[in-house]
Amino acid sequence: MAIEPGLVGEYTTIVKESDTAAAVAGGNLPPVLSTPRVVSLLETTAHSAIEKFLAEGQTSVGVSVHLNHTAATPVGMQVRFRLELLEVDGRRLRFKVEAWDEVEQFASGEHERFIIDCARFAERLEKKVQSLKK
C-alpha cells in the first residue's frame, strides 16, 4: 500500500506539567502547553500516520515545521492533533497540521518529513561522529 495525499492522522492527549513552557524553559513562564512540545506532538502524529506504510528498514524524519501557535492551553486540558498529507514528492511528504484544545483551535501550519533508509542514515551519522575523532 502506498502513502498518498489525503491520508489523515490524529492524536489526542492531556497536557501535563512536563509539556509546559515553564518545564521547557524555566523562569517565570506560564504553566501552558509549550510551542516546542506542540511541534513534538505534531511530528509524532505525522510519523505514526505513515509508519505502517514504510518498508522494513525505513523510517521518517521531520525536516521543517511552519507553525502558528495562537492560543494558550493549560495543564489538564485535552488536546487533539490532526494532520492531512497534502503532497508526496518522492521521499518528501508535506502535511497540513492543526491542533485544538477543549475550547478552540490553538495551532495550525505545515510540516515536511522525509522517508529515510535507517542503515544509510546510521552510516552517515557514524561518519560524522568519526570525523570528530580525527
Secondary structure, 3 states (H helix, E strand, C coil): CCCCCCCEEEEEEECCHHHEHHHHHCCCCCCEECHHHHHHHHHHHHHHHHHCCCCCCEEEEEEEEEEEECCCCECCCEEEEEEEEEEEECCEEEEEEEEEECCCEEEEEEEEEEEEEHHHHHHHHHHHHHHHCC
